[in-house]
Amino acid sequence: MDQAAQAKKGKAIIIGGSMGGLFAGNLLLRAGWQAEIHERVPGPLSDRGAGIVTHQELLHALKLAGATVDETLGVSIPSRVTFDRQGRSIAELPYEQLLTAWSRLLGVLEDAFPARHYHHGKALARIEQDADSVTAFFEDGTQATGDLLVGADGIRSATRAQAMPGIEPVYAGYVAWRGLVEESELGPQAHEALMERFAFYLPPNEQILTYPVAGRANATSKGARRINFVWYRPADEETELRRLQTDASGRHHAGGIPPTAIRPDVLDEVRKAATDTLPPVFAEVVHKTPLLFFQPIFDLECERMAAGRVALLGDAAFVARPHSGMGVTKAAYDALELTEALGSEAGIHQALARYQAERGRFGRSIVGHARNMGACMLANPRSAHEREMARRYRDPGPLMRETAVSLRYLKLDQPGSTTATASTRP
Ligand SMILES: Cc1cc2nc3c(=O)[nH]c(=O)nc-3n(C[C@H](O)[C@H](O)[C@H](O)COP(=O)(O)OP(=O)(O)OC[C@H]3O[C@@H](n4cnc5c(N)ncnc54)[C@H](O)[C@@H]3O)c2cc1C
């Protein structure tokens, strides 16, 4: 589309150039907007996510965003399994799924977006808006003015802090230890048990899951893949989390410790816990992980997703715990709904009102569902509902049927139900 046609639709200033920002940029650009992405990180984004599970809904959104979706996107598996402490299968579930890597997904979205409209090293400092326009001021002293500002700047969103102050993430009480191991490093038993399926084990108040993902240079052929794991472990915020996030020099990284700053004694403890509590095939994966790291788990809910000419999207607006495996898909459909509302409503304010109503409803549902799934990590459930959810998701049946599945298999207005064929938009 030429510049004149784009100018007719308007100019969108997008803050944050990760999954949500790239979905918004690609979709708005294809709908005739001038879309400019402003990302705080000066160079290429680091691989912050390891494995990412996909759903049909996500693949559909990727195609609409102009990304190439083919068999090289990830590794396909046919089923799920839960093991006991000895590594024997205690429950299985046929469930086909494509598993990809955060960097791979980011790559296909980046390829679809013109590099000249992606601006690195632009950290949002503040926003000003009036009846006709909105302006982003960046920390490097530059600014950008447009008709719409999209805050896709993640869980600690500076856009949210400016436009809807006072909304903060709430720590869930546990962390996710994560890592990747080359398929070729696995012994025959671990390879046999883990490489062709999604596998779970449930130590008391913990949960570990593994699945295969693409290997180096996005290789998906057998022998060249990797195994990805996520191991949820409780960590009290004031004591254990603080200890985990303190580096060897004594500095406490309250906003998240970089993987390379995690103390060697903390890593040794986690490896020992793997030996002491996990089936040998899972323990082997933890031991062989070259870069072991953790992410604290949070909930975030926003009462408002729009303020004037500003809209929030993705993790900036709602963060559902990773049990739902829905973070990227949610960001994608936020961007899709925003683009559609802008295309069919009379003006930006009407479009943002529709966007907020639709996506706010979905955001609250998925956060609630994922919170229910996380109840089994609580040492002391605080209510009858939490106790019921903890019981429910310690059962491999509901756990495997609802962890990171397509929304077709969830009934989000009744979190915990699995039997529905609801077609809620993700
Ligand atoms: C353990 C774990 C496992 C997960 N597994 C899955 C999964 O299997 N499937 C799935 O779909 N999701 C998964 N997720 C969630 C998923 O990673 C997120 O939902 C997704 O990355 C959100 O994308 P986003 O673009 O909204 O935010 P982010 O990816 O956080 O991106 C925000 C961007 O904004 C930039 N930024 C921040 N501040 C500023 C500023 N002031 N100015 C400019 N730019 C700024 C940041 O640098 C960043 O690039 C998982 C999450 C965790 C923690």
The ligand as a Tripos MOL2 file, in Angstrom:
@<TRIPOS>MOLECULE
LIG
   53    58     1     0     0
SMALL
NO_CHARGES

@<TRIPOS>ATOM
      1 C1          7.6380  -19.8870   31.7680 C.3       1 LIG1
      2 C2          6.8360  -19.2880   30.6380 C.ar      1 LIG1
      3 C3          6.3980  -20.1080   29.5960 C.ar      1 LIG1
      4 C4          5.5950  -19.5820   28.5640 C.ar      1 LIG1
      5 N1          5.1630  -20.4240   27.5820 N.ar      1 LIG1
      6 C5          4.3350  -19.9470   26.6270 C.ar      1 LIG1
      7 C6          3.8430  -20.8170   25.5910 C.ar      1 LIG1
      8 O1          4.1600  -22.0080   25.5490 O.2       1 LIG1
      9 N2          2.9890  -20.3010   24.6570 N.ar      1 LIG1
     10 C7          2.6260  -18.9760   24.6800 C.ar      1 LIG1
     11 O2          1.8500  -18.5440   23.8240 O.2       1 LIG1
     12 N3          3.0980  -18.1180   25.6230 N.ar      1 LIG1
     13 C8          3.9320  -18.5780   26.5910 C.ar      1 LIG1
     14 N4          4.4000  -17.7200   27.5480 N.ar      1 LIG1
     15 C9          3.9440  -16.3060   27.5400 C.3       1 LIG1
     16 C10         4.5630  -15.4740   26.4120 C.3       1 LIG1
     17 O3          5.9790  -15.5620   26.4670 O.3       1 LIG1
     18 C11         4.0980  -14.0100   26.5650 C.3       1 LIG1
     19 O4          2.7080  -13.9590   26.7730 O.3       1 LIG1
     20 C12         4.4360  -13.1960   25.3130 C.3       1 LIG1
     21 O5          5.8260  -13.1350   25.1240 O.3       1 LIG1
     22 C13         3.8700  -11.7660   25.4460 C.3       1 LIG1
     23 O6          4.2990  -10.9760   24.3660 O.3       1 LIG1
     24 P1          4.2520   -9.3900   24.4740 P.3       1 LIG1
     25 O7          4.7480   -8.8930   23.1640 O.co2     1 LIG1
     26 O8          2.9190   -8.9340   24.9480 O.co2     1 LIG1
     27 O9          5.2640   -9.0150   25.6400 O.3       1 LIG1
     28 P2          6.8540   -9.2300   25.6970 P.3       1 LIG1
     29 O10         7.2610  -10.4530   24.9570 O.co2     1 LIG1
     30 O11         7.2270   -9.1290   27.1350 O.co2     1 LIG1
     31 O12         7.4480   -7.9890   24.9050 O.3       1 LIG1
     32 C14         7.4330   -6.6800   25.3810 C.3       1 LIG1
     33 C15         8.4470   -5.8720   24.5640 C.3       1 LIG1
     34 O13         8.3670   -4.5020   24.9280 O.3       1 LIG1
     35 C16         9.6770   -3.9880   25.0880 C.3       1 LIG1
     36 N5          9.5990   -2.8480   26.0330 N.ar      1 LIG1
     37 C17         9.4240   -2.9070   27.3740 C.ar      1 LIG1
     38 N6          9.3910   -1.6730   27.8840 N.ar      1 LIG1
     39 C18         9.5480   -0.8100   26.8470 C.ar      1 LIG1
     40 C19         9.6130    0.6100   26.7510 C.ar      1 LIG1
     41 N7          9.5080    1.4120   27.8440 N.pl3     1 LIG1
     42 N8          9.7670    1.1750   25.5250 N.ar      1 LIG1
     43 C20         9.8720    0.3860   24.4100 C.ar      1 LIG1
     44 N9          9.8350   -0.9810   24.4530 N.ar      1 LIG1
     45 C21         9.6750   -1.5620   25.6550 C.ar      1 LIG1
     46 C22        10.4800   -5.1560   25.6320 C.3       1 LIG1
     47 O14        11.8710   -4.9840   25.4200 O.3       1 LIG1
     48 C23         9.8850   -6.3090   24.8320 C.3       1 LIG1
     49 O15        10.5560   -6.5240   23.6190 O.3       1 LIG1
     50 C24         5.2290  -18.2050   28.5750 C.ar      1 LIG1
     51 C25         5.6960  -17.3600   29.5950 C.ar      1 LIG1
     52 C26         6.4880  -17.8860   30.6200 C.ar      1 LIG1
     53 C27         6.9590  -16.9790   31.7440 C.3       1 LIG1
@<TRIPOS>BOND
     1     1     2 1
     2     2     3 ar
     3     2    52 ar
     4     3     4 ar
     5     4     5 ar
     6     4    50 ar
     7     5     6 ar
     8     6     7 ar
     9     6    13 1
    10     7     8 2
    11     7     9 ar
    12     9    10 ar
    13    10    11 2
    14    10    12 ar
    15    12    13 ar
    16    13    14 ar
    17    14    15 1
    18    14    50 ar
    19    15    16 1
    20    16    17 1
    21    16    18 1
    22    18    19 1
    23    18    20 1
    24    20    21 1
    25    20    22 1
    26    22    23 1
    27    23    24 1
    28    24    25 2
    29    24    26 1
    30    24    27 1
    31    27    28 1
    32    28    29 2
    33    28    30 1
    34    28    31 1
    35    31    32 1
    36    32    33 1
    37    33    34 1
    38    33    48 1
    39    34    35 1
    40    35    36 1
    41    35    46 1
    42    36    37 ar
    43    36    45 ar
    44    37    38 ar
    45    38    39 ar
    46    39    40 ar
    47    39    45 ar
    48    40    41 1
    49    40    42 ar
    50    42    43 ar
    51    43    44 ar
    52    44    45 ar
    53    46    47 1
    54    46    48 1
    55    48    49 1
    56    50    51 ar
    57    51    52 ar
    58    52    53 1
@<TRIPOS>SUBSTRUCTURE
     1 LIG1         1 GROUP 0 **** ****
